[in-house]
Amino acid sequence: MSAQVVSSVWNYGMTKTHQIPIDHLEYSFLENCSDIKHLEKILWLLRSGEERNYPELTAFCEERLWNLAPQSRMVMDIKMKEQNESVIQPDTENLPSVRSYSSLPTDIKQKEKEKKGVSKKVPQDYRAWDRIVDDAEKQEQSKTIHSKTSAIKKAIDTASLSPSQRRLIADNEKEKGNEAFRSGDYQEAITYYSRSLSVLPSAAAFNNRAQAEVKLNNWRNALNDCERVLELDPGNTKAFLRRAISHKNLSNYHAAATDLRRVLHQEPDNPVAKDIEGSDEENERTSKSEKVGGEAVGEQSDMGNAHDKPFPKKNGPGSEECRAPGHTQNGVKKDCGNGQQPRNPCEEKDRMKPTPGTDNTWKRSSKEVKPSSEPLPSAARLKSEGNQLFKNGQFAEAALKYSQAIENVKNTRSENAEELAILHSNRAACHLKDGNSRECIEDCNRALELQPFSVKPLLRRAMANESLERYRPAYVDYKTALQIDSSIQAAHDSINRITKTLIEQDGPSWREKLPPIPTVPVSVHLQQHGGGDPAYSSSQTTNPVEHGKSPEETLQALKTEGNEHVKKGQYREAEKKYSECLKINAEECTLYTNRALCYLKLSEYDEARNDCECALQRDALNIKALYRRAQAYKGLEDYQSCANDLRKVISVDASIAEAKKLLDEIAPFLTAADGLVKGQEKQRKKILIEEFGQQLNEIKSRKDETACADLLSVTEPKDLPVLMSNKLEEDSLLLIVRSMKRCLLPTEPDLVYQHLSHLSKAERFQIVVMLLSKSEKDEFRDLFDSLAQNQNGETEREAVLSLAREYEL
């Protein structure tokens, strides 16, 4: 690849005039820039229209320059222009005509009047024309923009690019698409997303393109993109939601309802999914009949980020308010039967015992439910307003309302810890939606201080930590939430995702670096699965203990139901049954091994391993627990631990053919781990000079010895002198030697010898060696001594010593 191509990949480009970088033409740069001369050049460029017209950006640059340098010449020109425009404004059309006597005949007067009827327009000042934008010019400009967009190729040739360059170009094209989407040019956004996908297909790019297609009402294209997202990421909530919207607008109401149920399973409080689900149920009942309640939700065009920001709801007779059981439905008024207003379903559900007077806070229409005569408490009213703002997607305003409610509760004499915890949890949800992860974590911490082991603050804090790439505390929070409620599918999916990331980061010992996972008290389990939350308790099967059965009979009945679910392949339902059994008797090994089997079938390997370890704590030679833990280790790609467990199984009972078969299956992976050198030699590839130099410079700036060793491990030793060219310097040589000594020498001594041998043939090698200090030469000497000790034969040691003499040691 030429230097020009590389520069085009890594740089954004320069303007023709003044050679100003393109990324300087942004609000963020102008806001932080204090260089007057540079700002004047940028202002001149913006006003010239060389890089298209940006009136708002030009005005922002003028204001910034005005604030920094009021005496600047360009600022004085702007002031003079505004003064002239305000003072020199001829108003000739409103001036009275000069009265005079006319002696012309009547017919001539009439002709003169007709001539005077076509009055001449007095030309305005030239500066006034700057503010006039002709419609024809606008149309022409729009045509030009669309022609430029259509001229952009939707595919990029990536034949000669490396994987890192492809990833960079794909991210760059995706960011261009995001900018076009934010500016409202959805067709251009689709073009850039398509270019990104042609370089490197990703779930995020497919998802973003589906969102743009929804904006343009291209339901078929959006549906296809959502399908591709779900192929790459089967649990993607955004894809399910956008596919549901596409199905709804294509009149596939049953498929839309199925997708919405999946969304609500992962995000029970998603207001968009709730609204669309209600509309879909109505459509399924009425089939092709007339729409009820005004405009359908699926026809709303303001999609936004469906996962992070729900639809803003329309105000009017057709908009659906947050309904409770006492609302009118289809014009029929329903009463709760107890004289009270029903509970608001949008309220925070962490509360175990609802406080009277705080749940009935939504404003209803007088046609539906009569308002209560009692005034609402101030905190409850503020929380109600915050809930409505949150539902409408106004997260910042909702957070402000929750903050006011928190202050109101704190100012009261009897501070309600439960109410405060809910308000902090709600405000944390607003911060999470707005991307303020750190503030979300602070609110969740406060909520958990007031109400320990509350599920929603735990999940929100976990999501915020995961967004900040703090995977270990996120893992702990997800695990804690699953101890309270094991049916949260989103937590299971997140744990599997984080587990893979931690294995890549920390290797097989990743569990040792985790913070301790707190044990949830039994009282919290009783509150969670008892009568605390009506929404939860209604969805669970009735506990047979409440109907007079003994614990043993209940345990046996639940276990039998779980076994039946396993036979039918319904592993999630079976897992729930076994979990209920463990609440009754937590000492039975069979329950742990049975639930571990369900986790294995659901590909939740970490939970399966934990259950097997619980069983082994009670029975150290339990064959099922050992075998299923080996299967879990295989799923976690910890093949050495898997082999150890399988050998234990075979030593206990040599007749188990399944263990021998599984051991044979993982044998190639163990061989690959032993023959790491051969595997890494196969991965070596041809690296371009520009790419090698750039990567080495980045590694030097970070002084990252591990990254340098990785670069050397994929580089052919014979190519090293050519790749170094005449750029070999003292710091580069020291970094290479240190990385080989600490990272490569213990596992790949032959590769270290080859690199050292070929490195001595590079240009400027002798000069750099002469400039080394005594302490630096001692580092070289230690490397060669260690390398000589790793050699087997006398001849090989002599070769190492001979090579050391070339390094003047």
ZAMI-237562 format. One record per residue (C-alpha): residue in three letters; x, y, z. Coordinates in steps of 0.1 Angstrom, whole numbers, padded with zeros to 4 digits, always signed. Each point is the difference from the previous one (the first is absolute). Last residue first. Layout:
<recs>
AlaXYZ/...
</recs>
This chain:
<recs>
Leu+0289-0080+0242/Glu+0007+0018-0033/Tyr-0035-0010-0014/Glu+0018-0021-0026/Arg+0018-0017+0029/Ala-0034-0010+0014/Leu-0007-0018-0033/Ser+0031-0021+0005/Leu-0011-0009+0035/Val-0034-0011-0013/Ala+0016-0021-0027/Glu+0023-0016+0026/Arg-0030-0009+0021/Glu-0016-0017-0030/Thr+0031-0020-0006/Glu+0001-0012+0036/Gly-0035-0014-0003/Asn-0031+0007+0020/Gln-0005+0038-0002/Asn-0021+0017+0028/Gln+0031+0009+0020/Ala+0014+0018-0030/Leu-0031+0022-0003/Ser+0002+0009+0037/Asp+0036+0011-0005/Phe-0009+0019-0032/Leu-0028+0019+0017/Asp+0021+0008+0031/Arg+0028+0014-0024/Phe-0025+0022-0017/Glu-0012+0014+0033/Asp+0036+0006+0010/Lys+0005+0019-0033/Glu-0027+0024+0012/Ser+0018+0005+0034/Lys+0033+0007-0018/Ser-0015+0025-0024/Leu-0010-0007-0036/Leu+0013+0025-0026/Met+0023-0026-0017/Val-0029-0024-0004/Val-0020+0028-0018/Ile+0028+0006-0025/Gln+0005-0037-0007/Phe-0037-0005-0007/Arg-0003+0031-0022/Glu-0015-0022-0027/Ala-0013-0034+0010/Lys+0022-0032-0001/Ser+0002-0003+0038/Leu-0038-0003+0000/His+0002-0032-0020/Ser+0019-0019+0027/Leu-0020+0016+0029/His-0033-0009-0017/Gln+0012-0036-0006/Tyr+0012-0005+0035/Val-0033+0013+0015/Leu-0020-0023-0023/Asp+0020-0029+0013/Pro-0005+0010+0036/Glu-0038-0001-0004/Thr-0018-0006+0033/Pro+0022+0015+0028/Leu+0018+0023-0025/Leu-0030+0017-0015/Cys-0015+0021+0027/Arg+0027+0013+0024/Lys+0032-0003-0020/Met-0016+0006-0034/Ser-0018+0031+0013/Arg+0032+0013+0015/Val+0020-0005-0032/Ile-0026+0017-0022/Leu-0005+0029+0023/Leu+0038+0006+0002/Leu+0003-0001-0038/Ser-0028+0025-0005/Asp+0015+0023+0027/Glu+0034+0000-0017/Glu-0013+0006-0035/Leu-0006-0021-0031/Lys-0018+0022-0026/Asn+0023-0008-0029/Ser-0021-0030-0011/Met-0016-0016+0031/Leu-0024-0019-0023/Val+0029-0011-0023/Pro+0021-0012+0029/Leu-0030-0018+0016/Asp-0010-0019-0031/Lys+0022-0031+0007/Pro-0016-0002+0035/Glu-0035-0004-0015/Thr-0023+0022+0021/Val-0030-0014+0019/Ser+0019-0007+0032/Leu+0018+0033-0003/Leu-0032+0020+0001/Asp-0013-0020+0030/Ala+0034+0006+0018/Cys-0004+0038-0006/Ala-0035-0001+0013/Thr+0012-0017+0032/Glu+0029+0025+0004/Asp-0024+0030-0001/Lys+0022+0031+0003/Arg-0031+0020-0008/Ser+0018+0024-0025/Lys+0022-0029-0011/Ile-0031-0022-0008/Glu-0015+0028-0021/Asn+0033+0004-0019/Leu+0003-0037-0005/Gln-0036-0001-0015/Gln+0008+0028-0024/Gly+0033-0015-0011/Phe-0016-0035-0006/Glu-0029+0015-0019/Glu+0022+0021-0022/Ile+0023-0029-0007/Leu-0028-0023-0009/Ile-0004-0033+0019/Lys+0001-0034-0017/Lys-0015-0025+0024/Arg+0008-0021+0029/Gln-0029-0021+0013/Lys+0015-0033-0009/Glu+0031+0008+0022/Gln-0024+0007+0028/Gly-0015-0034-0002/Lys+0034-0017-0002/Val+0012+0019+0031/Leu-0032-0008+0020/Gly+0005-0037-0004/Asp-0011-0008+0036/Ala-0031+0021-0004/Ala-0008-0016-0034/Thr+0005-0034+0015/Leu-0025+0008+0028/Phe-0024+0012-0027/Pro+0005-0031-0020/Ala-0008-0021+0031/Ile-0033+0017+0006/Glu-0020-0026-0019/Asp+0019-0030+0013/Leu-0008+0011+0036/Leu-0036+0003-0010/Lys-0001-0035-0013/Lys+0018-0013+0031/Ala-0026+0017+0023/Glu-0029-0013-0021/Ala+0013-0036+0002/Ile-0004-0002+0038/Ser+0014-0034+0008/Ala+0031+0013+0017/Asp-0019+0011+0031/Val+0018+0021+0026/Ser+0032+0004-0020/Ile-0020+0007-0032/Val-0019+0028+0018/Lys+0032+0015+0014/Arg+0016-0001-0035/Leu-0031+0019-0013/Asp+0004+0026+0027/Asn+0036+0006-0008/Ala-0007+0001-0038/Cys-0026+0028+0005/Ser+0024+0019+0022/Gln+0025-0001-0028/Tyr-0026+0008-0027/Asp-0012+0033+0015/Glu-0019+0010-0031/Leu-0030+0012+0021/Gly-0022-0026-0018/Lys+0026-0026+0008/Tyr+0001+0010+0036/Ala-0038-0004+0001/Gln+0003-0035-0014/Ala+0027-0008+0026/Arg-0024+0013+0027/Arg-0026-0023-0014/Tyr+0023-0030+0003/Leu+0012+0009+0035/Ala-0036+0006+0012/Lys-0013-0031-0015/Ile+0028-0021+0015/Asn-0006+0013+0036/Leu+0034-0007+0016/Ala+0002+0031+0023/Asp-0036-0003+0011/Arg-0013+0031+0019/Gln+0026+0024-0013/Leu-0002-0018-0033/Ala-0036+0009-0004/Cys+0007+0037+0006/Glu+0029-0003-0025/Cys-0024-0015-0026/Asp-0024+0029+0006/Asn+0027+0026-0006/Arg+0012-0018-0032/Ala-0035+0001-0014/Glu-0004+0037+0008/Asp+0033+0007-0019/Tyr-0011-0022-0029/Glu-0033+0017-0008/Ser-0003-0017-0034/Leu-0037-0007+0006/Lys+0006-0038-0002/Leu+0029+0004+0024/Tyr-0022+0021+0024/Cys-0027-0027-0001/Leu+0027-0027+0009/Ala+0012+0022+0028/Arg-0036+0001+0013/Asn+0000-0038+0002/Thr+0035-0001+0016/Tyr-0011+0025+0027/Leu-0033-0017+0007/Thr+0017-0034+0002/Cys+0025+0013+0027/Glu-0028+0006+0025/Glu+0012+0025+0027/Ala-0020+0031-0010/Asn-0034-0015+0009/Ile-0031+0023-0003/Lys+0016+0028-0019/Leu+0019-0026-0020/Cys-0033-0014-0013/Glu-0011+0034-0013/Ser+0033+0002-0019/Tyr-0007-0035-0014/Lys-0034+0012-0013/Lys+0016+0031-0016/Glu+0026-0021-0017/Ala-0027-0023-0014/Glu-0018+0030-0015/Arg+0032+0012-0017/Tyr+0008-0036-0012/Gln-0032-0007-0018/Gly+0014-0029-0021/Lys-0031-0022+0006/Lys+0020-0024+0022/Val+0015+0029+0019/His-0035+0014+0007/Glu-0011-0033+0014/Asn+0030-0001+0023/Gly-0009+0035+0013/Glu-0035-0010+0007/Thr+0012-0030+0019/Lys+0023+0022+0020/Leu-0028+0024+0008/Ala-0022-0029+0012/Gln+0028-0016+0021/Leu+0008+0033+0017/Thr-0036+0008+0007/Glu-0006-0035+0015/Glu+0031+0004+0021/Pro-0010+0035+0011/Ser-0034-0012+0012/Lys-0031+0010-0020/Gly-0026+0023+0016/His-0009+0022-0029/Glu+0026+0027+0007/Val+0027-0026-0003/Pro-0011-0006-0036/Asn+0016+0033-0010/Thr-0022+0015-0027/Thr+0018+0003-0033/Gln+0016+0033-0007/Ser-0014+0028-0022/Ser-0023+0014+0027/Ser+0028+0001+0025/Tyr+0021+0022-0021/Ala-0025+0026-0009/Pro-0013+0000+0036/Asp+0034+0007+0015/Gly+0005-0010+0036/Gly-0022-0031+0003/Gly+0028-0025+0002/His+0027-0005-0026/Gln+0019+0033+0004/Gln-0008+0005+0037/Leu+0009-0037+0008/His+0032+0002-0020/Val+0009+0033+0018/Ser-0006-0017+0033/Val+0023-0029-0010/Pro+0030+0024-0001/Val+0018+0006-0034/Thr+0036-0011+0002/Pro+0024+0027-0013/Ile+0023-0008-0030/Pro+0036+0007+0010/Pro+0018+0021-0025/Leu+0013-0019-0031/Lys+0037-0004-0007/Glu+0000-0037+0010/Arg-0028-0007-0025/Trp+0021+0011-0029/Ser+0027-0027+0006/Pro-0007-0017-0033/Gly+0010+0031-0020/Asp-0002+0035+0013/Gln-0012+0021-0030/Glu-0014-0026-0024/Ile-0015-0019+0029/Leu-0015+0032+0014/Thr-0016+0008-0034/Lys-0015-0035-0003/Thr-0014+0003+0035/Ile-0014+0035-0007/Arg-0022-0014-0029/Asn-0012-0030+0020/Ile-0008+0022+0030/Ser-0018+0025-0022/Asp-0022-0027-0015/His-0009-0014+0034/Ala-0008+0035+0013/Ala-0023+0007-0030/Gln-0018-0033+0007/Ile-0010+0010+0035/Ser-0016-0033+0013/Ser+0026-0006+0027/Asp-0015+0027+0023/Ile+0019+0008+0032/Gln+0031-0020-0007/Leu-0002+0013-0036/Ala+0002+0035+0012/Thr+0032-0008+0019/Lys+0015-0017-0031/Tyr-0008+0031-0021/Asp+0016+0023+0027/Val+0031-0021+0002/Tyr+0005-0001-0038/Ala-0004+0038-0002/Pro+0026+0004+0027/Arg+0024-0021-0021/Tyr-0009+0014-0034/Arg+0008+0037+0006/Glu-0002+0007-0037/Leu-0017+0034+0007/Ser-0032-0014-0017/Glu+0004-0031+0021/Asn+0001+0021+0032/Ala-0032+0018-0011/Met-0017-0033-0008/Ala+0010-0015+0033/Arg-0012+0031+0019/Arg-0033-0003-0018/Leu-0004-0037+0008/Leu+0008+0005+0037/Pro-0022+0031+0003/Lys-0028-0021-0015/Val+0004-0030+0022/Ser+0000+0015+0035/Phe+0026-0018+0020/Pro+0004+0027+0027/Gln-0027+0027+0002/Leu+0014+0033+0013/Glu+0036-0008-0008/Leu-0011-0017-0032/Ala-0018+0032-0011/Arg+0031+0021+0008/Asn+0023-0023-0020/Cys-0025+0000-0029/Asp+0000+0039+0000/Glu+0038+0000-0001/Ile+0001-0026-0027/Cys-0024+0020-0022/Glu+0021+0031+0005/Arg+0030-0019-0013/Ser-0020-0014-0030/Asn-0013+0033-0013/Gly-0011-0016-0033/Asp-0034+0018-0002/Lys-0019-0033+0005/Leu+0023-0009+0029/His-0005+0034+0017/Cys-0038-0004-0003/Ala+0002-0035+0015/Ala+0021+0013+0028/Arg-0027+0026+0007/Asn-0025-0028+0004/Ser+0023-0019+0024/His+0006+0031+0020/Leu-0038+0006+0002/Ile-0006-0036+0010/Ala+0026+0001+0027/Leu-0014+0033+0014/Glu-0035-0016+0002/Glu+0013-0030+0019/Ala+0021+0022+0023/Asn-0030+0022+0010/Glu+0013+0030+0018/Ser-0024+0010+0028/Arg+0005+0037+0005/Thr-0003+0010-0036/Asn+0029+0018-0016/Lys+0016-0032-0013/Val-0032-0009-0018/Asn-0002+0033-0018/Glu+0037-0001-0009/Ile-0006-0035-0016/Ala-0031+0013-0018/Gln+0019+0029-0014/Ser+0027-0024-0012/Tyr-0027-0023-0015/Lys-0014+0030-0019/Leu+0035+0009-0014/Ala+0006-0036-0010/Ala-0033+0001-0020/Glu+0011+0031-0018/Ala+0033-0016-0010/Phe-0018-0032-0011/Gln-0026+0015-0022/Gly-0009-0032-0018/Asn-0038+0003+0005/Lys+0000-0028+0025/Phe+0027+0018+0020/Leu-0020+0032-0001/Gln-0031-0019+0013/Asn+0020-0016+0028/Gly+0015+0033+0010/Glu-0034+0016+0002/Ser-0011-0028+0023/Lys+0032+0004+0021/Leu-0007+0037+0003/Arg-0036-0007+0011/Ala+0011-0027+0025/Ala+0025+0024+0015/Ser-0026+0028+0003/Pro-0027-0021+0015/Leu-0031-0003-0022/Pro-0030+0021+0009/Glu-0031-0020+0011/Ser-0030+0004-0023/Ser+0011-0028-0022/Pro-0004+0006-0037/Lys-0029-0017-0017/Val+0010-0028-0024/Glu-0005-0001-0037/Lys-0018+0031-0014/Ser+0017+0022+0025/Ser+0034-0010-0015/Arg+0024-0015+0025/Lys+0029+0015+0018/Trp+0023-0026+0014/Thr+0007-0001+0037/Asn-0018-0030+0014/Asp+0031-0018+0011/Thr+0010+0024+0028/Gly-0032+0001+0020/Pro+0004-0033+0017/Thr+0036-0013+0002/Pro+0006-0030-0021/Lys+0016-0029+0019/Met+0030-0016-0018/Arg+0012+0031-0019/Asp+0023-0009-0028/Lys-0028+0005-0025/Glu+0006+0036-0008/Glu-0033+0015-0013/Cys-0009-0004-0037/Pro-0028-0025+0010/Asn-0019+0027+0019/Arg-0021-0017+0027/Pro-0037+0001-0004/Gln-0021+0028+0015/Gln-0019-0009+0031/Gly-0036-0008+0006/Asn+0006-0036+0005/Gly-0015-0015-0032/Cys+0027+0011-0023/Asp-0025+0016-0024/Lys+0001-0003-0038/Lys-0014+0026-0023/Val-0008-0012-0035/Gly+0012+0024-0028/Asn+0024-0024-0016/Gln+0017-0005+0033/Thr-0007+0024+0028/His+0026-0001+0027/Gly-0004-0018+0033/Pro+0025-0027-0008/Ala+0028+0026-0005/Arg+0009+0017-0032/Cys+0030+0022-0007/Glu-0016+0024-0025/Glu-0008-0011-0035/Ser+0001+0028-0026/Gly-0030+0003-0024/Pro-0017+0029+0018/Gly+0031+0021+0000/Asn+0036+0001+0010/Lys+0024-0021-0020/Lys+0024-0022+0018/Pro+0038+0003-0003/Phe+0013-0033-0011/Pro+0024-0018+0023/Lys+0037+0009+0006/Asp+0028-0025+0007/His-0013-0031-0018/Ala-0021+0017-0027/Asn+0027+0025-0008/Gly-0021+0025-0019/Met-0032-0012-0015/Asp-0018+0032-0008/Ser-0021-0013-0028/Gln-0031-0010+0019/Glu-0020-0023-0022/Gly+0006-0030+0023/Val-0018+0017+0028/Ala-0032+0000-0019/Glu-0018+0034-0004/Gly-0033+0004+0016/Gly-0015-0022+0027/Val-0013-0030-0019/Lys+0010-0008-0036/Glu-0028-0012-0022/Ser-0003-0037-0006/Lys+0025-0022-0017/Ser+0005-0024+0029/Thr-0019+0015+0029/Arg+0015-0024+0026/Glu+0035-0001-0016/Asn-0001+0038-0004/Glu-0009+0005+0036/Glu+0028-0023+0011/Asp+0024+0019-0023/Ser-0010+0033+0016/Gly+0007-0013+0035/Glu+0033-0014-0011/Ile+0009+0033-0017/Asp-0006+0019+0033/Lys+0018-0025+0022/Ala+0030-0002-0024/Val+0004+0037+0000/Pro-0003+0002+0038/Asn+0028-0024+0006/Asp-0006-0009+0037/Pro+0003-0038-0004/Glu+0033+0002-0018/Gln+0013-0035-0008/His-0034-0017+0000/Leu-0016+0032-0014/Val+0022-0002-0030/Arg-0008-0037-0005/Arg-0037+0008+0003/Leu+0004+0027-0026/Asp+0015-0024-0025/Thr-0029-0025+0004/Ala-0025+0029-0003/Ala+0016+0012-0032/Ala-0001-0036-0015/His-0038-0002+0008/Tyr-0006+0035-0013/Asn+0015-0005-0035/Ser-0018+0030-0014/Leu+0031+0012-0018/Asn+0000+0031+0023/Lys-0001-0024+0030/His+0027-0022-0014/Ser+0023+0030-0004/Ile-0007+0012+0035/Ala+0007-0035+0014/Arg+0032-0002-0020/Arg+0010+0033+0016/Leu-0007-0013+0035/Phe+0017-0034-0006/Ala+0031+0018-0015/Lys+0002+0024+0029/Thr-0001-0028+0025/Asn+0029-0020-0014/Gly-0001-0035+0014/Pro+0010-0020-0031/Asp+0030+0023-0008/Leu+0015-0009-0035/Glu-0031-0017-0014/Leu-0022+0024+0019/Val+0017+0029-0017/Arg-0005-0016-0034/Glu-0037-0005+0006/Cys-0003+0037+0011/Asp+0016+0010-0033/Asn-0026-0020-0019/Leu-0029+0015+0019/Ala+0014+0036-0005/Asn+0002-0007-0038/Arg-0036-0013+0000/Trp-0013+0030+0021/Asn+0015+0027-0021/Asn-0020+0027+0019/Leu+0029+0025-0005/Lys+0006+0003+0038/Val-0004-0038+0002/Glu+0028-0003-0026/Ala+0022+0022+0022/Gln-0006-0023+0030/Ala+0008-0030-0021/Arg+0033+0016-0010/Asn+0009+0006+0036/Asn-0007-0037+0008/Phe+0020-0013-0029/Ala+0029+0023+0010/Ala-0002-0011+0037/Ala-0002-0037-0009/Ser+0032+0001-0020/Pro+0011-0007-0036/Leu+0035+0013-0008/Val+0008+0018-0032/Ser-0033-0003-0018/Leu-0018+0006+0032/Ser+0017+0034+0005/Arg-0009+0010-0036/Ser-0036-0011+0006/Tyr-0001+0021+0032/Tyr+0013+0030-0020/Thr-0027-0004-0026/Ile-0027-0005+0026/Ala+0011+0032+0017/Glu-0002+0019-0033/Gln-0036-0012-0004/Tyr-0008+0010+0036/Asp+0011+0036-0003/Gly-0015+0012+0033/Ser+0032+0017+0014/Arg+0002-0027+0026/Phe-0002-0027-0026/Ala+0028+0016-0021/Glu+0022+0002+0030/Asn-0007-0037+0008/Gly+0007-0010-0036/Lys+0034+0018+0002/Glu+0007-0018+0032/Lys-0008-0033-0018/Glu+0025+0009-0027/Asn+0027+0006+0025/Asp-0007-0032+0019/Ala+0002-0020-0032/Ile+0032+0018-0010/Leu+0016-0008+0033/Arg-0011-0036+0000/Arg+0012-0005-0035/Gln+0034+0015+0009/Ser+0003-0024+0030/Pro-0009-0029-0023/Ser+0026+0009-0026/Leu-0009+0017-0032/Ser+0009-0011-0036/Ala-0033-0015-0010/Thr-0021+0025+0018/Asp-0019+0016-0029/Ile-0027+0021+0014/Ala-0037-0004-0007/Lys-0029+0025+0000/Lys+0017+0023-0025/Ile-0008+0036+0005/Ala-0016+0015-0031/Ser-0034-0003+0015/Thr+0010+0022+0029/Lys+0016+0025-0024/Ser-0032+0001-0021/His-0020+0005+0032/Ile+0022+0029+0011/Thr-0002+0016-0035/Lys-0037-0004-0001/Ser-0004+0016+0034/Gln+0023+0029-0011/Glu-0021+0005-0031/Gln-0032+0000+0021/Lys+0015+0025+0023/Glu+0012+0022-0028/Ala-0035-0001-0015/Asp-0014+0010+0033/Asp+0024+0030+0001/Val+0018+0006+0032/Ile+0000+0037+0010/Arg+0022+0010+0030/Asp+0031+0008-0021/Trp-0022+0021-0022/Ala-0003+0026+0027/Arg+0038+0007-0003/Tyr-0006+0013-0035/Asp-0024+0026+0012/Gln-0034-0002-0015/Pro-0010+0010-0035/Val-0031+0022-0002/Lys-0027-0021-0016/Lys-0016+0018-0029/Ser-0036+0007+0000/Val-0023-0016-0025/Gly-0031+0020+0009/Lys+0018+0031-0012/Lys-0005-0011-0036/Glu-0036-0007+0006/Lys-0003+0034+0017/Glu+0017+0017-0030/Lys-0025-0017-0023/Gln-0029+0013+0020/Lys+0015+0035+0001/Ile+0003-0002-0038/Asp-0037-0009-0002/Thr-0009+0029+0023/Pro+0020+0027-0019/Leu+0033+0012+0015/Ser+0001+0032+0021/Ser+0014-0017+0032/Tyr+0004+0018+0033/Ser+0025-0014+0025/Arg+0000-0021+0032/Val+0032-0019+0008/Ser-0008-0037+0009/Pro+0000-0011+0036/Leu+0029-0023+0010/Asn-0010-0036+0009/Glu+0016-0017-0030/Thr+0031+0020+0004/Asp+0010-0016+0032/Pro+0038+0001-0004/Gln+0017-0021+0027/Ile+0034+0016+0006/Val+0000+0000+0038/Ser-0004-0036+0011/Glu+0019-0016-0029/Asn+0027+0026+0002/Gln+0005-0007+0037/Glu+0000-0038-0006/Lys+0027+0003-0027/Met+0021+0024+0022/Lys-0001-0025+0028/Ile+0010-0029-0022/Asp+0029+0020-0015/Met+0012+0009+0035/Val-0001-0037+0009/Met+0021-0008-0031/Arg+0025+0027+0010/Ser+0003-0013+0035/Gln-0007+0025+0028/Pro-0026-0022+0017/Ala+0025-0029+0002/Leu-0011-0030+0020/Asn-0038+0006+0003/Trp-0003+0013-0036/Leu+0019-0030-0013/Arg-0023-0024+0018/Glu-0031+0019-0013/Glu+0013+0000-0036/Cys+0008-0038+0003/Phe-0035-0007+0013/Ala-0015+0021-0028/Thr+0020-0020-0026/Leu-0010-0033+0016/Glu-0037+0010-0002/Pro+0003+0012-0036/Tyr+0018-0031-0012/Asn+0005+0004-0038/Arg+0021-0025-0019/Glu+0038-0005+0004/Glu+0010+0029-0022/Gly-0029+0021+0012/Ser+0022+0031+0004/Arg-0016+0008+0033/Leu+0011-0033+0015/Leu+0036+0004-0013/Trp+0003+0036+0013/Leu-0013-0011+0034/Ile+0025-0029+0001/Lys+0029+0023-0009/Glu-0012+0025+0026/Leu-0002-0028+0026/His+0036-0010-0008/Lys+0012+0036+0004/Ile-0018+0003+0034/Asp+0013-0032+0015/Ser-0023-0007+0029/Cys-0016-0032-0012/Asn-0022-0019+0026/Glu-0035+0010-0014/Leu+0012-0001-0036/Phe+0013-0035+0004/Ser-0033-0013+0016/Tyr-0021+0018-0026/Glu+0017-0016-0029/Leu+0020+0013-0030/His+0033-0010+0016/Asp-0007-0036-0011/Ile+0005+0010-0036/Pro+0037+0009+0007/Ile+0008+0035-0013/Gln+0024+0002-0030/His-0004+0038-0003/Thr-0022-0006-0032/Lys-0005-0035-0014/Thr-0012-0014+0033/Met+0017-0029+0017/Gly-0008-0036+0004/Tyr-0014-0024+0027/Asn+0033-0017+0006/Trp+0008-0037+0007/Val-0014-0017-0031/Ser+0009+0029-0023/Ser+0035+0000+0014/Val+0003-0038-0007/Val-0012+0004-0036/Gln+0025+0028-0006/Ala+0028-0019+0016/Ser-0005-0029-0025/Met-0014-0034+0009/
</recs>
